[in-house]
Amino acid sequence: MPDAAEATTLTGALLFCAPLLLFLSGVPALFLKNHAPLMQRIATLLVAAGALTGLAGAAAVLAGERTETMVLPLDLPFGPIEAAVDPLAALFLLPIYLITLCSAVYAADYWPAAENPRTTRKVTFFFGLLSSAMALLVMARSGVLFLIGWEVMALSCYFVLTAEDNKQEVRDAGMLYLITTHLGTLALFAMFSMLAGACGSFLFPAAGSLDGGIPLAAGIFATALLGFGLKAGLMPLHVWLPSAHANAPSHISALMSGVLIKMGIYGLVRTLSFFDQAPLWWGALLLVAGIVSGILGVVFAIAQHDLKRLLAYHSIENIGIIAMGIGVALIGQATGSPLLTMLGMAGALLHVLNHATFKALLFLGAGSVIHATGSREIDLMGGVGRFMPWTAASFLVGAVAICGLPPLNGFVSEFLIYLGLFSGVREMAGPAVPFLALAAPALALIGGLAVACFVKVYGVVFLGLPRSAAAAAAHEAGWRMRAPMALLALLCALIGLFPPAVAPLLQGAIFAWQPTLATGGNRLAAAAPLWWLTLLGALLLCLLLLAALAFARRLRAAPQASGVTWDCGYLRPAPRMQYSASSFAEMLVRLFGGVLRPHRESPAIKGAFPRGARFASHVPETVLELVFLPFLEWANARLGVIRRLQHGQLHLYILYTFVTLVLLLVWAQ
């Protein structure tokens, strides 16, 4: 049994070696050009080693509620480089390593090197670099190291996103992502500059060491919300997310949705931890932004025909739910309510973990269907559940979880947020109460719309009759694609059935975020009836199993006869008579038409025997197509004169740099 010092050293070694192993996983791709299958196997083994090492280190930090620190005493202009892992960082490291491991194993069958010789080397190298960069920025404790990890993450994500860069839509999605991510980076440069001005160093200040009332506090919060909100996909800063998730390889989409956008959440939560008490309007603003993202995200999802684009909009919805939890926590902090603070932050952090598991599961399941049918169009699928039973079952688990239904994990995190909202409305008074009262029915509306959306998705994709020849010839995925889905489905069930086991992990992360909660004797187990959730979840599961057994017994005992489903009097029923994705969502799309702005091409039917006609509908990305792109066109027309400064003459570029440096030196003096 090692002593405390040895254990700490071992834990630190595990934590700081894991990103290195993830980075090294992509290095064989640079040298084994003519042995692509061997390169992919080596990379998968290195990713597995790095992910398991990192999971072990993060679990040790969470179990011991301690902090592992490493300082590189480099003589740099911006001070020393410091990295550390406290329980808050360790909680975010868990999904990074878990989803990285699942995606790497899944890719061995989904994106095999033998079938993708042109792209495998690029995807393999930048996949490892992306994973290691995300781990690095979570571990960073200086603004410089954080921004290095942030930029490496942004660029490596661009290269894996644009794996199929021979397609125009993929190139467009990559360029939009690159523009928006660097807009966010500019905001973070401003944020870290103001933070350094407030505390006199680029090292992160201690938790709760800054006053939320200082003059720079509002600027730090605003730039953090802009920079990190762009990465997280918080509406209306989400414009890059739908096309990026839809056009990336499915295992990359799982990593982006499950982990990458959470780096924006981590950055925001970490920045907020620096302040001992946030102003009330910070929490109210985040709560309202979360409500808008949650409702509009699921509304846009309902209107989609593209399976992966639909799941991408649900990422925006769930980022909204996380933002609502953070908003509740900040309102509790501003009003001096430890119970509200703990419940809100616990719900937000648990939803980070939950969303990583069920959204990665859904993207991997969608990738299996796309791999089998060759299309992302929902209306070209149908009936694939009978050919892909394992994928259908896994996708169903993810669908139930994302809808926030018991007994799976999505219900637990939303329950904590509900509990915080109800506690605030019952116990508080003042201007925050209307916001909390508005949020509870909004969260219920989000859940109801999510159920409607996934009834549509599951029914049209997996049930009924095949709607195309490719769907009729669908086949089950290989074991390396099924195993990660099974693991994630199991985690959705375990967290949903045993939330008390997760409570200590959340509690340590909350105490790292706001240490004053620990001194007040506040405990999550006492604030939320988690054991009741376990009992009720187990009871519900038993009732479902009994109902299924009774139904199966009744089917076996009943007389059997073959025949077609009742077809409303038609003599020749066909798959075209089934509900399509558009027809199922028609009523809800019309209800929210003022926001969705749907485009319809209705047929003109004339005469008693009309000719063949065509109906088509399309829901634009409203913010992108009606706000963002017109603004860029306007800016391009008005600011074109500035392009004259970019003329390709090197000596003038050097002059620009020299003049800029002189002005900066004068300003610094």
C-alpha positions in Angstrom: 0.0 0.0 0.0 1.7 3.2 -1.1 1.8 6.2 1.2 0.1 9.5 0.5 3.1 11.0 -1.3 3.6 8.0 -3.5 -0.1 7.9 -4.3 -0.1 11.5 -5.2 2.9 11.1 -7.4 1.3 8.1 -9.1 -1.9 9.9 -9.7 -0.1 12.9 -11.1 1.9 10.6 -13.4 -1.3 9.0 -14.7 -2.9 12.4 -15.3 0.0 14.0 -17.1 1.0 11.0 -19.2 -2.5 10.4 -20.5 -2.5 13.4 -22.9 0.9 12.4 -24.1 -0.3 8.9 -25.0 -3.3 10.4 -26.9 -1.0 12.7 -28.9 1.4 9.8 -29.7 -1.5 7.7 -31.0 -1.5 9.8 -34.1 2.2 9.8 -34.7 2.3 6.4 -36.5 0.0 7.8 -39.1 2.9 10.1 -40.2 5.3 7.3 -40.8 3.4 4.1 -41.7 1.9 5.4 -44.9 2.0 2.1 -46.7 0.7 0.1 -43.7 -2.5 1.9 -43.0 -4.3 -1.0 -41.2 -1.3 -1.6 -38.9 -1.1 2.1 -38.2 -4.8 2.2 -37.3 -4.5 -0.7 -34.9 -1.4 0.9 -33.2 -3.3 4.2 -32.9 -6.3 2.5 -31.4 -4.2 0.7 -28.8 -2.4 3.9 -27.8 -5.7 5.8 -27.5 -7.0 3.0 -25.3 -3.9 3.2 -23.1 -4.1 6.9 -22.8 -7.8 7.0 -22.1 -7.7 4.3 -19.5 -4.7 6.0 -17.9 -6.5 9.3 -17.8 -9.7 7.8 -16.4 -7.7 6.1 -13.6 -6.0 9.4 -12.7 -9.2 11.5 -12.9 -11.1 8.9 -10.7 -8.3 9.0 -8.1 -8.6 12.8 -7.9 -12.3 12.6 -7.6 -12.1 9.9 -4.9 -9.5 11.8 -2.9 -10.9 15.3 -3.5 -7.4 16.6 -3.9 -5.5 18.6 -6.5 -2.5 17.5 -8.6 -0.2 20.3 -9.8 2.7 20.6 -12.1 4.7 23.8 -12.8 7.2 24.3 -15.7 9.5 27.0 -14.5 10.1 28.5 -18.0 11.2 32.0 -18.4 8.4 33.2 -20.6 7.1 36.7 -21.1 3.7 35.7 -19.7 5.0 33.9 -16.6 5.4 30.2 -15.7 3.3 27.4 -17.3 1.2 25.7 -14.6 -1.1 22.7 -15.0 -3.3 21.2 -12.3 -6.2 18.8 -11.9 -8.8 19.4 -9.2 -12.1 17.6 -8.8 -13.8 20.1 -11.2 -11.2 19.5 -13.9 -11.3 15.7 -13.2 -15.0 15.6 -13.7 -14.6 17.1 -17.2 -11.7 14.7 -18.0 -14.0 11.7 -17.5 -16.1 12.3 -20.6 -13.0 13.4 -22.6 -11.3 10.0 -22.1 -14.5 7.9 -22.2 -15.8 9.3 -25.5 -12.3 9.3 -27.0 -12.0 5.6 -26.2 -15.4 4.7 -27.5 -14.9 6.8 -30.7 -11.5 5.2 -31.4 -12.7 1.7 -31.1 -15.8 2.5 -33.2 -13.7 4.0 -35.9 -11.9 0.7 -36.5 -15.0 -0.6 -38.2 -16.7 2.6 -39.2 -13.7 4.3 -40.8 -11.4 1.4 -41.7 -8.0 2.3 -43.1 -8.3 -0.2 -46.0 -11.5 1.5 -47.3 -10.4 5.1 -46.6 -6.8 5.3 -47.7 -7.0 9.0 -48.6 -8.3 10.2 -45.2 -7.4 7.7 -42.6 -3.9 9.2 -41.9 -5.2 12.7 -41.4 -8.2 11.6 -39.3 -6.0 9.4 -37.1 -3.3 12.0 -36.4 -5.7 14.9 -35.7 -8.0 12.7 -33.7 -5.2 12.0 -31.2 -4.1 15.6 -31.3 -7.7 16.8 -30.7 -8.2 14.5 -27.7 -4.9 15.5 -26.1 -5.5 19.2 -26.6 -8.9 19.0 -24.9 -7.3 17.2 -21.9 -4.5 19.8 -21.9 -6.8 22.9 -21.7 -8.8 21.3 -18.9 -5.6 20.8 -17.0 -4.3 24.3 -17.7 -3.9 26.8 -14.9 -2.5 29.7 -16.8 -4.1 31.7 -19.6 -1.2 31.1 -22.0 -1.4 27.3 -21.6 -5.2 27.3 -21.9 -5.1 29.3 -25.1 -2.5 27.0 -26.6 -4.6 24.0 -25.9 -7.7 25.9 -27.1 -6.1 26.8 -30.5 -4.6 23.3 -31.0 -8.1 21.9 -30.2 -9.7 24.3 -32.7 -7.4 23.6 -35.6 -7.2 19.8 -35.1 -11.0 19.7 -35.0 -11.1 21.5 -38.3 -9.0 18.8 -39.9 -11.0 15.9 -38.6 -14.3 17.7 -39.4 -13.2 18.2 -43.0 -12.0 14.6 -43.6 -14.2 14.3 -46.7 -12.9 17.6 -48.1 -13.7 16.6 -51.7 -17.4 17.5 -50.9 -18.4 21.2 -51.2 -20.8 21.0 -48.2 -18.0 19.6 -46.0 -15.6 22.4 -47.0 -18.3 25.0 -46.3 -19.0 23.5 -42.9 -15.3 23.6 -42.1 -14.9 27.2 -43.1 -17.9 28.3 -41.1 -16.5 26.5 -38.1 -13.1 28.0 -38.6 -14.5 31.5 -38.8 -16.7 31.2 -35.7 -14.1 29.4 -33.5 -11.6 32.2 -34.2 -14.1 34.9 -33.4 -14.5 33.1 -30.0 -10.7 33.0 -29.6 -10.5 36.7 -30.1 -13.1 37.2 -27.3 -10.9 34.9 -25.1 -7.8 37.0 -25.7 -9.7 40.0 -24.4 -11.1 38.0 -21.5 -7.6 36.7 -20.3 -6.2 40.2 -20.8 -8.8 41.7 -18.5 -8.4 38.8 -16.0 -4.6 39.4 -15.9 -5.3 43.1 -15.3 -7.6 42.2 -12.4 -5.3 39.8 -10.6 -1.8 40.9 -11.9 -0.9 37.6 -13.5 -1.8 35.2 -16.3 -2.0 32.4 -13.8 -5.6 31.5 -12.9 -6.7 33.1 -9.6 -7.9 30.9 -6.7 -11.6 30.0 -6.6 -13.6 32.8 -5.0 -10.7 35.2 -4.9 -12.2 38.0 -7.1 -15.0 40.3 -6.3 -17.9 40.2 -8.8 -18.3 44.0 -8.3 -14.9 45.1 -9.6 -15.0 47.2 -12.8 -13.5 44.5 -15.0 -15.9 41.8 -13.8 -18.7 42.6 -16.2 -16.2 42.7 -19.1 -14.7 39.4 -18.1 -18.1 37.7 -17.9 -19.3 39.2 -21.2 -16.2 38.1 -23.2 -16.3 34.7 -21.5 -19.9 34.2 -22.4 -19.2 35.2 -26.0 -16.0 33.1 -26.4 -17.1 30.0 -24.6 -20.7 30.3 -25.8 -19.5 30.2 -29.4 -17.7 26.9 -28.7 -20.6 25.4 -26.6 -23.2 26.3 -29.3 -25.4 28.4 -27.0 -28.1 30.0 -29.2 -27.7 32.4 -31.0 -24.0 31.7 -31.1 -24.6 28.2 -32.5 -24.3 28.9 -36.2 -21.4 26.6 -36.9 -22.7 23.6 -35.0 -25.5 22.0 -37.1 -23.4 21.8 -40.3 -20.2 20.7 -38.6 -21.9 17.9 -36.7 -23.8 16.7 -39.7 -20.8 16.6 -42.1 -18.1 15.2 -39.9 -17.5 11.4 -39.7 -20.0 10.0 -37.2 -17.3 9.0 -34.6 -16.0 12.6 -34.8 -19.5 13.9 -34.4 -19.8 11.9 -31.2 -16.6 13.4 -29.9 -17.6 16.9 -30.9 -21.0 16.8 -29.5 -20.2 14.7 -26.4 -16.9 16.5 -25.5 -15.8 19.4 -27.7 -18.7 21.7 -27.0 -18.4 20.9 -23.3 -15.0 22.7 -23.4 -17.0 25.9 -23.7 -19.0 24.9 -20.7 -15.8 24.1 -18.8 -14.3 27.4 -19.6 -17.4 29.3 -18.5 -17.7 27.4 -15.3 -14.0 27.8 -14.5 -14.1 31.5 -15.2 -17.2 31.9 -12.9 -15.4 30.1 -10.1 -12.9 32.9 -9.8 -15.6 35.2 -8.3 -16.8 34.9 -4.8 -20.3 36.2 -5.6 -21.7 36.8 -9.0 -24.1 39.7 -9.6 -27.7 38.6 -10.0 -28.0 39.6 -13.6 -25.3 37.0 -14.6 -27.4 34.2 -13.4 -30.6 35.6 -14.9 -28.9 36.1 -18.3 -27.6 32.6 -18.3 -31.0 31.2 -17.3 -32.8 33.1 -20.0 -30.2 32.1 -22.6 -30.5 28.5 -21.6 -34.3 28.6 -21.9 -34.0 30.1 -25.4 -31.4 27.5 -26.5 -33.3 24.7 -25.0 -36.7 25.5 -26.6 -35.4 26.7 -30.0 -32.8 23.9 -30.2 -35.5 21.2 -29.9 -37.9 23.0 -32.2 -35.3 23.2 -35.0 -34.5 19.5 -34.4 -38.1 18.5 -34.9 -38.1 20.1 -38.4 -35.0 18.3 -39.6 -34.9 15.6 -42.3 -31.1 14.9 -41.9 -30.6 12.4 -39.0 -27.2 13.9 -37.9 -28.3 17.5 -38.3 -31.3 16.6 -36.1 -29.0 15.3 -33.4 -26.9 18.4 -33.7 -29.8 20.6 -32.8 -30.4 18.5 -29.8 -26.9 19.3 -28.7 -27.9 23.0 -28.7 -31.0 22.0 -26.7 -29.0 20.2 -24.0 -26.4 23.0 -23.8 -29.4 25.2 -23.0 -30.3 22.8 -20.2 -26.8 23.0 -18.8 -26.8 26.8 -19.0 -30.1 26.8 -17.1 -28.4 24.8 -14.3 -25.5 27.2 -14.2 -27.9 30.1 -14.1 -29.7 28.6 -11.2 -26.4 28.2 -9.3 -25.4 31.8 -10.0 -28.8 33.1 -8.8 -28.3 31.0 -5.6 -24.8 32.4 -5.2 -26.1 36.0 -5.6 -29.0 35.6 -3.2 -27.1 33.7 -0.5 -28.9 30.4 -1.0 -26.4 27.5 -0.8 -29.2 24.9 -1.5 -30.0 26.6 -4.8 -26.3 26.9 -5.7 -25.6 23.3 -5.0 -28.7 21.9 -6.8 -28.2 24.1 -9.9 -24.5 23.3 -10.3 -25.0 19.6 -9.5 -27.7 19.4 -12.2 -25.5 21.3 -14.7 -22.3 19.2 -14.1 -24.2 15.9 -14.1 -25.9 16.9 -17.3 -22.4 17.5 -18.8 -21.6 13.8 -18.0 -25.1 12.5 -19.1 -25.2 14.4 -22.3 -21.7 13.1 -23.2 -22.9 9.5 -22.8 -26.3 9.6 -24.4 -25.4 12.0 -27.2 -22.3 10.1 -28.2 -24.4 6.9 -28.1 -27.0 8.5 -30.4 -24.3 9.7 -32.9 -22.6 6.3 -32.9 -26.0 4.7 -33.5 -26.8 7.1 -36.3 -23.4 6.4 -37.8 -24.2 2.7 -37.8 -27.5 3.3 -39.6 -25.8 5.6 -42.1 -23.0 3.1 -42.6 -25.7 0.4 -43.4 -28.0 2.5 -45.6 -25.5 5.0 -47.2 -27.7 8.1 -46.4 -28.4 10.6 -43.7 -31.9 11.3 -45.0 -34.5 10.0 -42.5 -37.1 9.6 -45.2 -34.9 7.1 -47.1 -34.7 4.8 -44.1 -37.4 2.9 -42.3 -37.7 -0.6 -40.9 -34.0 -0.9 -40.2 -34.7 -2.1 -36.7 -35.5 -5.6 -37.8 -32.1 -5.8 -39.6 -30.1 -4.0 -36.9 -31.6 -5.0 -33.6 -28.5 -4.2 -31.4 -28.2 -0.7 -33.0 -32.0 -0.2 -32.6 -31.9 -1.1 -28.9 -28.9 1.1 -28.2 -30.4 4.0 -30.0 -33.6 3.6 -28.1 -31.7 3.8 -24.8 -30.1 7.0 -25.9 -33.5 8.4 -27.1 -35.2 7.7 -23.8 -32.2 9.2 -21.9 -32.1 12.4 -23.9 -35.8 12.9 -23.4 -35.2 13.0 -19.7 -37.4 10.0 -18.9 -36.8 7.7 -16.0 -35.1 5.4 -15.2 -32.2 6.6 -17.3 -29.5 9.3 -16.6 -31.0 12.2 -18.4 -33.9 12.2 -15.9 -31.6 12.6 -12.8 -29.8 15.7 -14.0 -33.0 17.4 -15.1 -34.6 16.4 -11.8 -31.8 18.2 -9.9 -32.4 21.4 -11.9 -36.2 21.1 -11.4 -35.5 20.7 -7.7 -33.4 23.8 -7.7 -36.0 25.8 -9.5 -38.8 24.7 -7.2 -36.7 25.4 -4.1 -35.9 28.9 -5.3 -39.5 29.7 -6.1 -40.7 28.4 -2.7 -38.0 29.9 -0.5 -36.9 33.1 -2.2 -38.3 36.5 -2.8 -37.2 39.3 -5.0 -36.5 39.9 -8.7 -35.0 36.4 -9.3 -38.3 34.6 -8.6 -40.0 35.3 -12.0 -37.0 33.9 -13.8 -37.0 30.7 -11.8 -40.8 30.4 -12.2 -40.5 30.8 -15.9 -37.7 28.2 -16.2 -39.6 25.3 -14.7 -42.4 25.1 -17.4 -39.8 25.9 -20.1 -37.8 22.9 -19.0 -41.0 20.8 -19.1 -41.8 22.1 -22.6 -38.3 21.1 -23.7 -38.8 17.6 -22.4 -42.2 17.2 -24.1 -40.9 18.5 -27.5 -37.9 16.1 -27.2 -40.2 13.2 -26.7 -42.2 14.2 -29.8 -38.9 14.5 -31.9 -37.6 11.1 -30.9 -40.9 9.4 -31.4 -40.6 10.7 -35.0 -37.0 9.7 -35.4 -37.3 6.2 -33.9 -40.6 5.5 -35.7 -39.5 6.6 -39.1 -35.9 5.2 -39.0 -36.3 1.9 -37.2 -40.0 0.9 -37.5 -42.4 0.4 -40.4 -41.3 -0.8 -43.8 -38.1 0.1 -45.6 -38.5 3.3 -47.7 -35.6 2.5 -50.1 -33.6 -0.4 -51.4 -30.6 0.5 -49.3 -32.8 0.4 -46.1 -34.1 -3.0 -47.1 -30.6 -4.3 -47.5 -29.3 -2.8 -44.2 -27.0 -5.0 -42.0 -26.0 -4.9 -38.4 -22.8 -3.2 -37.4 -19.6 -5.1 -36.5 -18.7 -5.8 -32.9 -16.2 -2.9 -32.7 -19.1 -0.6 -33.5 -21.6 -2.3 -31.2 -19.3 -2.6 -28.2 -18.9 1.2 -27.6 -22.6 1.7 -28.0 -23.3 -1.1 -25.5 -20.9 0.5 -23.0 -22.5 3.9 -23.3 -26.0 2.5 -23.0 -25.0 0.6 -19.9 -23.6 3.9 -18.4 -26.9 5.6 -19.1 -28.7 2.9 -17.2 -26.3 2.8 -14.3 -26.2 6.5 -13.7 -30.0 6.6 -13.9 -30.5 3.7 -11.5 -27.7 4.6 -9.0 -27.4 8.4 -8.8 -26.2 8.2 -5.2 -23.0 6.7 -6.5 -22.4 9.8 -8.6 -23.2 12.3 -5.8 -19.7 12.3 -4.2 -18.1 13.1 -7.6 -20.4 16.0 -8.2 -20.0 17.3 -4.6 -16.2 17.4 -4.9 -16.4 19.3 -8.2 -18.9 21.8 -6.7 -16.7 22.4 -3.7 -13.7 23.0 -6.1 -15.9 25.5 -7.9 -17.1 27.3 -4.8 -15.0 26.3 -1.6 -17.3 28.2 0.7 -20.0 25.6 0.2 -17.8 23.0 1.8 -17.3 25.0 5.0 -21.0 25.5 5.4 -21.7 21.8 5.8 -23.8 21.6 2.6 -24.1 18.1 1.1 -25.7 17.0 -2.1 -27.0 13.8 -0.6 -29.0 15.8 2.0 -30.2 18.3 -0.6 -31.6 15.8 -3.1 -33.5 12.6 -2.5 -31.3 10.5 -4.7 -32.0 7.2 -3.0 -35.6 7.7 -3.7 -34.7 8.0 -7.4 -33.0 4.6 -7.2 -36.0 2.9 -5.5 -38.5 4.5 -8.0 -36.3 3.7 -10.9 -35.9 0.1 -9.9 -39.6 -0.2 -9.4 -40.3 1.3 -12.8 -37.8 -1.1 -14.4 -39.5 -4.1 -12.7 -42.9 -2.9 -13.9 -41.7 -2.5 -17.5 -40.1 -6.0 -17.4 -43.3 -7.6 -16.0 -45.4 -5.8 -18.6 -43.1 -7.0 -21.4 -43.2 -10.6 -20.1 -47.0 -10.5 -19.9 -47.2 -9.2 -23.4 -44.9 -11.8 -24.8 -46.8 -14.5 -23.0 -50.1 -13.3 -24.4 -48.7 -13.2 -27.9 -47.5 -16.8 -27.6 -50.9 -17.9 -26.4 -52.9 -16.0 -29.0 -53.8 -17.7 -32.4 -51.5 -16.5 -35.2 -52.5 -15.4 -38.7 -50.6 -13.7 -41.5 -51.9 -10.6 -43.2 -51.1 -7.0 -44.0 -51.6 -4.1 -41.6 -55.0 -2.3 -42.2 -54.4 0.1 -45.0 -57.4 2.4 -44.9 -59.1 0.6 -47.8 -56.1 0.7 -50.2 -55.7 -2.5 -52.1 -51.9 -2.2 -52.6 -50.3 -0.7 -49.5 -46.8 0.7 -50.0 -44.0 2.2 -47.9 -44.9 5.6 -49.4 -48.1 5.6 -47.4 -46.2 5.7 -44.1 -45.8 8.9 -42.2 -42.7 10.7 -43.3 -40.5 12.9 -41.1 -42.1 16.0 -42.6 -45.7 14.8 -42.2 -45.1 13.7 -38.6 -43.7 17.1 -37.6 -46.1 19.2 -39.7 -48.2 20.5 -36.9 -45.3 21.5 -34.6 -43.4 23.1 -37.5 -46.5 25.2 -38.3 -46.9 26.1 -34.6 -43.4 27.5 -34.5 -43.4 28.7 -38.1 -42.6 32.3 -37.0 -39.2 31.1 -35.8 -38.5 28.3 -38.2 -39.5 30.1 -41.4 -40.2 26.9 -43.3 -39.9 26.9 -47.1 -42.5 24.7 -48.9 -42.9 23.7 -52.5 -46.5 22.6 -52.8 -47.7 20.8 -55.9 -50.4 22.4 -58.2 -53.0 19.6 -58.6 -55.3 20.2 -61.6 -57.9 18.1 -63.3 -59.6 14.8 -62.4 -56.5 12.8 -63.3 -53.5 15.0 -62.4 -50.0 14.2 -63.4 -47.2 13.3 -61.0 -46.4 16.1 -58.6 -43.7 16.9 -56.0 -43.8 18.3 -52.5 -40.7 19.5 -50.7 -40.1 21.4 -47.5 -37.0 23.0 -46.0 -36.3 24.7 -42.7 -33.4 27.1 -43.0 -30.9 27.8 -40.3 -32.6 31.1 -39.4 -29.7 32.8 -37.5 -27.1 31.8 -40.0 -29.1 32.5 -43.2 -31.1 35.5 -42.2 -28.7 37.2 -39.8 -25.1 36.0 -39.9 -24.5 35.6 -43.6 -26.3 38.9 -44.6 -24.1 40.7 -42.0 -21.0 39.2 -43.6 -22.1 40.3 -47.0 -22.7 43.8 -45.7 -19.4 43.9 -44.0 -17.7 42.5 -47.1 -19.2 45.3 -49.2 -18.4 48.1 -46.8 -15.0 47.1 -45.7 -13.6 46.0 -49.0 -11.3 49.0 -49.1 -9.3 47.5 -46.2 -8.3 44.6 -48.5 -5.9 47.0 -50.2 -3.6 46.6 -47.2 -3.2 42.9 -48.2 -1.2 43.2 -51.4 1.5 40.5 -51.1 4.4 42.9 -50.6 6.5 41.5 -47.8 8.4 44.6 -46.9 5.1 46.5 -46.2 3.9 43.6 -44.0 7.1 44.0 -42.0 6.4 47.7 -41.7 2.8 47.0 -40.4 4.3 44.7 -37.7 6.9 47.3 -36.7 4.4 50.1 -36.4 2.0 47.9 -34.4 4.8 47.0 -31.9 5.8 50.6 -31.5 2.2 51.6 -30.8 1.9 48.8 -28.3 5.1 49.8 -26.5 3.9 53.5 -26.4 0.5 52.4 -25.0 2.2 50.1 -22.4 4.3 53.1 -21.1 
